[in-house]
Amino acid sequence: MDLVATSVVRPVAFVETPEQLMTAIRRGEYGIGIAIPPDFERRRAEGRAQVQVLVDGSDNAMQSAAVQLAQVPVQDAVATASPATRRLAEQAIAMVSFFNPERRSAVNIVPGLIGVILTMTMVLFTGVSIVRERERGNMELLIATPISRAELMTGKVAPYIVIGLLQTTLVLLGMGLFQVPLNGSLLHVYLAALLLIVANLTLGLLISTRAKSQFQAMQMTFFVFLPSILLSGFMFLFAGMPPAVQWLAEVLPLTHFLRLVRGIMLRGASLWDLWPDVLALVAFTTVMMTAAILQFRKRLD
């Protein structure tokens, strides 16, 4: 096919029915699908062959790329064709965009803002927490308490979870101003936000155990925040990044949260449909929390 000849489109799977294709798109497994009717050869012989390009419209960059690629066969066919052939070529491909047919940028950006805000604030809050105690001279009180390191770390995280959920609520309320749909479960949105909140808080704790001052902790926080914005798929098409950059982005919690929140809010998926990203956030939280507990010492250096 001409689409495959562009070297940009690469078939990765085949399904039997359009329903299976839509289920895969809803789960975020694929961004673009091509539905070819079973009697395609007969239709082509009769001059009325048509295929459908099904696109995940929750990603504007993916949608724009699909529009351009769908024009490739048409442009090749109409280059030196008669008017009748030109009309047939233009009708040969029907593009169907789901979840954001109007291609409104707010539908794609606003849900991602939940993750961006939580990443910026949650990492910063806990990033300076232990350092602040040390600079204010309160570390002696913490050392004298009978609580364990794990209990201390949990206590540092717990209050900020409530703040993170309040921030999530404010963004969700503000989404009404931009007419962003909520096609999935609100409960699942909050659960996804909770996973990101805890992941970012544990990362901030690890930063706090390594930093020597609040200023250094803030610098380390922005060192995490900027790659999260640039590499997570919030600003640029994730699939268009080099493989090495994609591997690096898979380590960032925001990458997985964007897949979760867009899948739930825009495509109507559930957390169970997006379980790989859920497991990735749980694994990240476990590793960061363990590292922070092991790094922290209840003593003055």
C-alpha positions as semicolon CSV with decimal commas, in nm:
position;residue;x (nm);y (nm);z (nm)
1;M;0,000;0,000;0,000
2;D;0,103;0,357;-0,059
3;L;0,072;0,438;0,312
4;V;0,321;0,168;0,401
5;A;0,553;0,283;0,122
6;T;0,599;0,615;0,302
7;S;0,811;0,430;0,566
8;V;0,619;0,624;0,831
9;V;0,332;0,379;0,872
10;R;0,426;0,028;0,984
11;P;0,160;-0,240;1,040
12;V;0,201;-0,386;1,388
13;A;-0,111;-0,601;1,427
14;F;-0,414;-0,732;1,244
15;V;-0,765;-0,772;1,381
16;E;-1,069;-0,949;1,243
17;T;-1,345;-0,695;1,304
18;P;-1,383;-0,315;1,334
19;E;-1,504;-0,369;1,692
20;Q;-1,171;-0,527;1,787
21;L;-0,990;-0,236;1,625
22;M;-1,197;0,018;1,819
23;T;-1,131;-0,168;2,144
24;A;-0,756;-0,157;2,078
25;I;-0,771;0,216;2,002
26;R;-0,975;0,281;2,316
27;R;-0,714;0,100;2,524
28;G;-0,439;0,312;2,369
29;E;-0,267;0,014;2,207
30;Y;-0,272;0,179;1,864
31;G;-0,321;0,535;1,748
32;I;-0,423;0,469;1,387
33;G;-0,613;0,179;1,235
34;I;-0,706;0,102;0,875
35;A;-1,036;-0,078;0,820
36;I;-1,048;-0,262;0,486
37;P;-1,388;-0,410;0,390
38;P;-1,396;-0,786;0,317
39;D;-1,514;-0,726;-0,040
40;F;-1,243;-0,471;-0,109
41;E;-1,121;-0,640;-0,430
42;R;-1,471;-0,649;-0,579
43;R;-1,530;-0,286;-0,489
44;R;-1,201;-0,185;-0,642
45;A;-1,289;-0,366;-0,965
46;E;-1,617;-0,177;-0,972
47;G;-1,437;0,152;-0,906
48;R;-1,592;0,216;-0,566
49;A;-1,329;0,075;-0,330
50;Q;-1,300;0,261;-0,001
51;V;-1,102;0,209;0,317
52;Q;-1,146;0,383;0,650
53;V;-0,860;0,532;0,848
54;L;-0,964;0,526;1,214
55;V;-0,769;0,773;1,428
56;D;-0,739;0,828;1,801
57;G;-0,841;1,193;1,811
58;S;-0,743;1,230;2,177
59;D;-0,391;1,305;2,051
60;N;-0,392;1,608;1,821
61;A;-0,042;1,537;1,693
62;M;-0,143;1,183;1,598
63;Q;-0,455;1,315;1,428
64;S;-0,261;1,572;1,224
65;A;-0,010;1,309;1,114
66;A;-0,293;1,077;1,009
67;V;-0,454;1,350;0,798
68;Q;-0,130;1,411;0,611
69;L;-0,058;1,043;0,558
70;A;-0,409;0,975;0,432
71;Q;-0,349;1,227;0,154
72;V;-0,045;1,041;0,020
73;P;-0,233;0,791;-0,201
74;V;-0,470;1,064;-0,320
75;Q;-0,187;1,298;-0,416
76;D;-0,012;1,021;-0,607
77;A;-0,333;0,925;-0,788
78;V;-0,437;1,275;-0,893
79;A;-0,095;1,385;-1,010
80;T;-0,160;1,281;-1,373
81;A;-0,517;1,159;-1,364
82;S;-0,839;1,238;-1,541
83;P;-1,116;1,420;-1,353
84;A;-1,311;1,096;-1,308
85;T;-1,010;0,913;-1,166
86;R;-0,935;1,209;-0,943
87;R;-1,283;1,192;-0,791
88;L;-1,250;0,818;-0,729
89;A;-0,912;0,866;-0,561
90;E;-1,047;1,136;-0,335
91;Q;-1,330;0,905;-0,227
92;A;-1,106;0,602;-0,178
93;I;-1,001;0,693;0,177
94;A;-1,245;0,799;0,446
95;M;-1,086;0,936;0,759
96;V;-1,279;0,893;1,085
97;S;-1,155;1,070;1,398
98;F;-1,284;0,947;1,732
99;F;-1,298;1,117;2,073
100;N;-1,213;1,464;1,935
101;P;-1,359;1,501;1,585
102;E;-1,349;1,881;1,607
103;R;-0,973;1,866;1,672
104;R;-0,997;2,114;1,960
105;S;-0,661;2,157;2,129
106;A;-0,822;2,211;2,472
107;V;-0,956;1,855;2,470
108;N;-0,603;1,723;2,440
109;I;-0,417;1,976;2,656
110;V;-0,644;2,038;2,955
111;P;-0,648;1,677;3,088
112;G;-0,271;1,675;3,063
113;L;-0,254;1,989;3,273
114;I;-0,359;1,780;3,573
115;G;-0,038;1,580;3,540
116;V;0,179;1,884;3,470
117;I;0,053;2,072;3,778
118;L;0,083;1,768;4,003
119;T;0,434;1,694;3,879
120;M;0,553;2,049;3,939
121;T;0,400;2,091;4,285
122;M;0,420;1,746;4,441
123;V;0,790;1,689;4,366
124;L;0,872;2,038;4,490
125;F;0,671;2,005;4,813
126;T;0,844;1,692;4,935
127;G;1,171;1,782;4,766
128;V;1,232;2,052;5,023
129;S;1,060;1,887;5,321
130;I;1,349;1,705;5,490
131;V;1,600;1,970;5,385
132;R;1,379;2,234;5,546
133;E;1,373;2,039;5,871
134;R;1,751;2,022;5,868
135;E;1,794;2,393;5,794
136;R;1,548;2,496;6,065
137;G;1,717;2,278;6,325
138;N;1,422;2,044;6,367
139;M;1,616;1,735;6,267
140;E;1,716;1,676;6,631
141;L;1,348;1,644;6,723
142;L;1,291;1,393;6,446
143;I;1,591;1,191;6,555
144;A;1,464;1,182;6,913
145;T;1,123;1,046;6,814
146;P;1,067;0,668;6,834
147;I;0,917;0,643;6,486
148;S;1,096;0,444;6,220
149;R;1,232;0,577;5,893
150;A;0,941;0,429;5,699
151;E;0,688;0,591;5,931
152;L;0,864;0,926;5,903
153;M;0,862;0,909;5,523
154;T;0,497;0,810;5,517
155;G;0,410;1,099;5,747
156;K;0,589;1,342;5,517
157;V;0,391;1,219;5,218
158;A;0,040;1,186;5,363
159;P;-0,059;1,557;5,397
160;Y;0,045;1,637;5,042
161;I;-0,178;1,362;4,903
162;V;-0,480;1,562;5,017
163;I;-0,337;1,878;4,860
164;G;-0,278;1,693;4,533
165;L;-0,635;1,565;4,522
166;L;-0,764;1,917;4,587
167;Q;-0,554;2,044;4,296
168;T;-0,699;1,770;4,078
169;T;-1,050;1,876;4,176
170;L;-0,982;2,239;4,087
171;V;-0,853;2,145;3,742
172;L;-1,152;1,918;3,682
173;L;-1,388;2,200;3,778
174;G;-1,206;2,434;3,543
175;M;-1,245;2,187;3,258
176;G;-1,607;2,290;3,227
177;L;-1,494;2,628;3,098
178;F;-1,318;2,457;2,805
179;Q;-1,600;2,205;2,744
180;V;-1,371;1,907;2,783
181;P;-1,572;1,584;2,792
182;L;-1,547;1,318;3,060
183;N;-1,628;0,993;2,881
184;G;-1,491;0,763;3,150
185;S;-1,530;0,717;3,523
186;L;-1,458;1,015;3,749
187;L;-1,346;0,772;4,018
188;H;-1,085;0,627;3,783
189;V;-0,961;0,978;3,707
190;Y;-0,903;1,036;4,077
191;L;-0,736;0,698;4,117
192;A;-0,501;0,777;3,829
193;A;-0,426;1,116;3,986
194;L;-0,360;0,944;4,319
195;L;-0,107;0,713;4,154
196;L;0,074;1,012;4,004
197;I;0,061;1,209;4,329
198;V;0,220;0,930;4,532
199;A;0,480;0,863;4,261
200;N;0,584;1,229;4,251
201;L;0,587;1,260;4,629
202;T;0,820;0,962;4,669
203;L;1,048;1,105;4,401
204;G;1,053;1,433;4,593
205;L;1,143;1,248;4,912
206;L;1,440;1,089;4,742
207;I;1,552;1,430;4,619
208;S;1,512;1,570;4,970
209;T;1,736;1,301;5,120
210;R;2,011;1,387;4,870
211;A;1,991;1,767;4,865
212;K;2,201;1,977;5,104
213;S;1,983;2,288;5,089
214;Q;1,639;2,396;4,982
215;F;1,784;2,580;4,683
216;Q;1,961;2,266;4,567
217;A;1,641;2,065;4,614
218;M;1,452;2,314;4,395
219;Q;1,717;2,289;4,126
220;M;1,696;1,910;4,129
221;T;1,318;1,935;4,109
222;F;1,329;2,141;3,791
223;F;1,584;1,899;3,651
224;V;1,305;1,640;3,673
225;F;1,019;1,871;3,574
226;L;1,155;1,994;3,240
227;P;1,222;1,647;3,091
228;S;0,876;1,542;3,207
229;I;0,715;1,825;3,011
230;L;0,922;1,771;2,697
231;L;0,940;1,392;2,677
232;S;0,612;1,266;2,824
233;G;0,401;1,333;2,517
234;F;0,240;1,645;2,659
235;M;0,403;1,879;2,407
236;F;0,529;1,649;2,132
237;L;0,407;1,328;1,971
238;F;0,552;1,043;2,176
239;A;0,565;0,799;1,884
240;G;0,769;1,048;1,683
241;M;1,056;1,057;1,932
242;P;1,374;0,852;1,880
243;P;1,366;0,510;2,050
244;A;1,633;0,607;2,303
245;V;1,428;0,910;2,409
246;Q;1,114;0,696;2,436
247;W;1,295;0,454;2,669
248;L;1,396;0,748;2,887
249;A;1,043;0,887;2,885
250;E;0,905;0,554;3,005
251;V;1,081;0,617;3,337
252;L;0,889;0,941;3,394
253;P;0,559;0,915;3,587
254;L;0,397;1,188;3,379
255;T;0,430;0,974;3,064
256;H;0,214;0,701;3,210
257;F;-0,033;0,940;3,371
258;L;-0,100;1,116;3,041
259;R;-0,191;0,782;2,887
260;L;-0,418;0,707;3,180
261;V;-0,600;1,040;3,202
262;R;-0,649;1,078;2,827
263;G;-0,762;0,719;2,798
264;I;-1,015;0,754;3,079
265;M;-1,146;1,103;3,010
266;L;-1,142;1,109;2,630
267;R;-1,161;0,747;2,515
268;G;-1,381;0,615;2,796
269;A;-1,131;0,347;2,897
270;S;-1,096;0,212;3,251
271;L;-0,788;0,165;3,467
272;W;-0,810;-0,206;3,397
273;D;-0,787;-0,141;3,023
274;L;-0,470;0,063;3,086
275;W;-0,313;-0,173;3,341
276;P;0,046;-0,154;3,201
277;D;0,066;0,215;3,291
278;V;-0,091;0,150;3,630
279;L;0,175;-0,111;3,705
280;A;0,447;0,125;3,584
281;L;0,338;0,395;3,832
282;V;0,310;0,144;4,117
283;A;0,658;0,009;4,039
284;F;0,803;0,361;4,021
285;T;0,650;0,451;4,357
286;T;0,782;0,135;4,520
287;V;1,136;0,189;4,393
288;M;1,145;0,559;4,487
289;M;0,998;0,503;4,834
290;T;1,240;0,220;4,906
291;A;1,534;0,426;4,789
292;A;1,426;0,726;4,998
293;I;1,388;0,513;5,313
294;L;1,727;0,352;5,263
295;Q;1,891;0,687;5,189
296;F;1,753;0,867;5,494
297;R;1,942;0,836;5,820
298;K;1,806;0,950;6,155
299;R;2,126;1,116;6,254
300;L;2,307;1,446;6,209
301;D;2,604;1,442;5,973
